[in-house]
């Protein structure tokens, strides 16, 4: 997610949920007559009263595709090297992704690798990594199970609402251009009936995606 200075300067507080420890939040806001820095806090996701500390475990994956024995062996050796504590933490310091080995998810290990390898780590990335490391002992991680047509289902989950919002926004903007007020232009899209219509279409699209 990228946020322009013009959007950020309109608010006094902003929450960003990012899938990695290297959010694209700018260091400051640029104005016509100067600039000012953005102060930030990195915090664990909240747990509601009576809830459990659970987090989705997912991210970029790597596979060894079927080839000849020589290339398959080389690919496996690379993955072994890449997932070693030192190498995986070094990658995380640049990308913001968490290491895949539990023993690497340690502030002391992170600090050791940074010092021994002389790494320069962005403060936001370091703060994100160490915050998550400190929470992992009390956190239950789970991964979504794979199922047939799962990729198609995920596309529905990811885009169906966004596509509908973009479509409705275009209709509202057209109505505004014709002279209607915002309340008049948006009236048909902010009702329970409108939601139920979208929700029904969403469920049907999801069923079709998984082949039901």
C-alpha positions as CSV (number, residue, x, y, z in Angstrom):
1,X,0.0,0.0,0.0
2,X,1.3,3.4,-0.9
3,X,0.1,6.6,0.6
4,X,0.7,10.1,-0.9
5,X,1.7,13.0,1.3
6,X,-1.5,14.8,0.2
7,X,-3.6,12.0,1.8
8,X,-1.5,11.6,5.0
9,X,-1.6,15.3,5.8
10,X,-5.4,15.2,6.1
11,X,-5.3,13.0,9.2
12,X,-3.7,13.3,12.7
13,X,-3.7,9.5,13.3
14,X,-3.4,6.6,10.9
15,X,-3.3,2.9,11.3
16,X,-1.5,0.7,8.7
17,X,-1.8,-3.1,8.6
18,X,1.1,-4.5,6.6
19,X,1.9,-8.1,5.7
20,X,5.6,-7.5,6.2
21,X,7.9,-5.4,8.5
22,X,8.8,-2.9,5.9
23,X,5.7,-0.7,5.4
24,X,5.8,1.9,2.7
25,X,4.8,4.7,5.0
26,X,6.9,7.7,4.2
27,X,9.3,9.2,6.7
28,X,7.7,12.6,6.5
29,X,4.9,14.7,4.9
30,X,5.9,17.2,2.2
31,X,4.0,20.5,2.2
32,X,4.1,23.5,-0.1
33,X,5.8,25.5,2.6
34,X,7.9,22.8,4.2
35,X,7.7,19.4,5.7
36,X,7.3,17.6,9.0
37,X,8.3,14.0,10.1
38,X,5.8,11.2,10.8
39,X,6.0,9.7,14.2
40,X,5.1,6.0,14.4
41,X,4.5,3.2,16.8
42,X,4.7,-0.5,15.9
43,X,2.2,-2.5,17.9
44,X,1.0,-6.1,17.9
45,X,-2.5,-6.7,16.5
46,X,-5.1,-6.3,19.2
47,X,-6.8,-9.2,20.9
48,X,-10.4,-8.6,21.9
49,X,-11.6,-9.5,25.4
50,X,-12.1,-13.2,25.6
51,X,-10.3,-13.8,22.4
52,X,-7.2,-15.8,21.5
53,X,-3.9,-14.5,20.2
54,X,-3.9,-16.0,16.8
55,X,-2.3,-14.9,13.5
56,X,-2.4,-16.1,9.9
57,X,0.8,-17.7,8.8
58,X,1.5,-17.1,5.1
59,X,3.9,-15.4,2.8
60,X,6.0,-15.8,-0.3
61,X,6.6,-19.5,-1.0
62,X,9.3,-21.4,-2.9
63,X,9.0,-24.8,-4.6
64,X,11.2,-27.2,-6.5
65,X,9.6,-27.9,-9.8
66,X,10.2,-31.2,-11.6
67,X,13.3,-31.1,-13.7
68,X,16.4,-33.2,-14.0
69,X,18.3,-34.6,-11.0
70,X,21.1,-32.0,-11.3
71,X,18.8,-29.0,-11.2
72,X,16.5,-30.4,-8.6
73,X,19.5,-31.1,-6.3
74,X,20.9,-27.6,-6.8
75,X,17.4,-26.1,-6.0
76,X,17.2,-28.0,-2.8
77,X,20.7,-27.0,-1.8
78,X,19.8,-23.4,-2.4
79,X,16.7,-23.6,-0.2
80,X,18.8,-25.2,2.5
81,X,21.2,-22.3,2.3
82,X,18.5,-19.6,2.0
83,X,16.6,-20.8,5.1
84,X,19.7,-21.0,7.3
85,X,19.3,-18.6,10.3
86,X,21.9,-16.0,9.2
87,X,20.9,-15.9,5.6
88,X,17.1,-15.8,6.3
89,X,17.5,-13.0,8.8
90,X,19.6,-11.1,6.4
91,X,16.8,-11.4,3.8
92,X,14.3,-10.3,6.4
93,X,16.3,-7.2,7.3
94,X,15.8,-6.1,3.7
95,X,12.4,-7.4,2.9
96,X,10.7,-7.2,6.3
97,X,9.6,-10.9,6.0
98,X,9.8,-13.1,9.1
99,X,12.3,-16.0,9.1
100,X,10.9,-19.5,8.5
101,X,12.8,-21.1,11.3
102,X,11.6,-20.7,14.9
103,X,15.1,-20.4,16.3
104,X,15.7,-17.5,14.0
105,X,12.7,-15.6,15.3
106,X,14.7,-14.1,18.1
107,X,15.8,-10.5,18.9
108,X,19.2,-11.7,20.1
109,X,19.7,-13.7,16.9
110,X,18.6,-10.7,14.8
111,X,21.0,-8.4,16.7
112,X,23.8,-10.9,16.3
113,X,23.4,-11.1,12.5
114,X,23.1,-7.4,12.1
115,X,26.3,-6.8,14.1
116,X,28.4,-9.6,12.6
117,X,27.4,-8.8,9.0
118,X,27.4,-5.0,9.4
119,X,23.8,-4.7,8.1
120,X,22.0,-1.4,7.9
121,X,18.4,-2.0,8.8
122,X,15.6,0.6,8.4
123,X,14.2,1.5,11.8
124,X,10.6,0.7,10.9
125,X,11.7,-2.8,9.7
126,X,13.7,-3.5,12.8
127,X,10.8,-2.3,15.0
128,X,8.3,-4.5,13.2
129,X,10.5,-7.6,13.3
130,X,11.4,-7.2,17.0
131,X,7.7,-6.5,17.9
132,X,6.6,-9.7,16.3
133,X,9.4,-11.7,17.7
134,X,8.4,-10.6,21.2
135,X,4.8,-11.8,20.6
136,X,5.5,-15.2,19.0
137,X,5.9,-17.1,22.2
138,X,2.2,-16.4,23.1
139,X,0.9,-16.5,19.6
140,X,-0.8,-19.4,17.8
141,X,0.0,-19.4,14.1
142,X,-2.2,-21.2,11.6
143,X,-2.1,-21.6,7.8
144,X,-5.1,-21.9,5.5
145,X,-5.4,-25.4,4.2
146,X,-5.1,-25.9,0.5
147,X,-8.1,-27.0,-1.5
148,X,-9.1,-27.5,-5.1
149,X,-9.6,-24.2,-6.9
150,X,-8.3,-22.4,-3.9
151,X,-6.5,-19.8,-6.0
152,X,-9.7,-18.9,-7.8
153,X,-11.5,-18.6,-4.5
154,X,-8.9,-16.3,-3.2
155,X,-9.3,-14.0,-6.2
156,X,-13.0,-13.7,-5.4
157,X,-12.2,-12.9,-1.8
158,X,-9.6,-10.3,-2.8
159,X,-11.3,-8.5,-5.7
160,X,-15.1,-9.0,-5.5
161,X,-15.8,-6.2,-3.0
162,X,-13.1,-3.9,-4.4
163,X,-14.5,-4.3,-7.9
164,X,-18.0,-3.6,-6.7
165,X,-16.9,-0.5,-4.8
166,X,-15.1,0.8,-7.9
167,X,-18.2,0.2,-10.0
168,X,-20.5,2.0,-7.5
169,X,-18.1,4.8,-7.1
170,X,-18.1,5.5,-10.8
171,X,-21.9,5.6,-10.8
172,X,-21.9,8.0,-7.9
173,X,-19.4,10.3,-9.6
174,X,-21.5,10.3,-12.7
175,X,-24.5,11.2,-10.7
176,X,-22.6,14.0,-9.0
177,X,-21.5,15.3,-12.4
178,X,-25.2,15.5,-13.3
179,X,-25.9,17.8,-10.4
180,X,-27.1,15.5,-7.7
181,X,-25.9,15.9,-4.1
182,X,-23.6,13.3,-2.5
183,X,-26.5,12.0,-0.4
184,X,-28.7,11.6,-3.4
185,X,-26.0,10.1,-5.5
186,X,-25.0,7.5,-2.9
187,X,-28.5,6.7,-1.5
188,X,-28.9,3.5,-3.5
189,X,-25.6,2.1,-2.4
190,X,-25.7,2.6,1.4
191,X,-28.8,0.5,2.2
192,X,-29.1,-2.9,3.8
193,X,-30.8,-4.1,0.6
194,X,-27.8,-3.0,-1.5
195,X,-25.5,-5.0,0.9
196,X,-27.7,-8.1,0.7
197,X,-27.7,-8.0,-3.1
198,X,-23.9,-7.7,-3.1
199,X,-23.5,-10.4,-0.5
200,X,-25.6,-12.8,-2.5
201,X,-23.6,-12.2,-5.6
202,X,-20.4,-12.6,-3.6
203,X,-21.5,-16.0,-2.3
204,X,-22.5,-17.1,-5.7
205,X,-19.2,-16.1,-7.2
206,X,-17.4,-17.9,-4.5
207,X,-19.4,-21.1,-5.1
208,X,-18.7,-20.9,-8.8
209,X,-15.0,-20.4,-8.2
210,X,-14.7,-23.6,-6.1
211,X,-16.8,-25.6,-8.6
212,X,-19.9,-26.1,-6.4
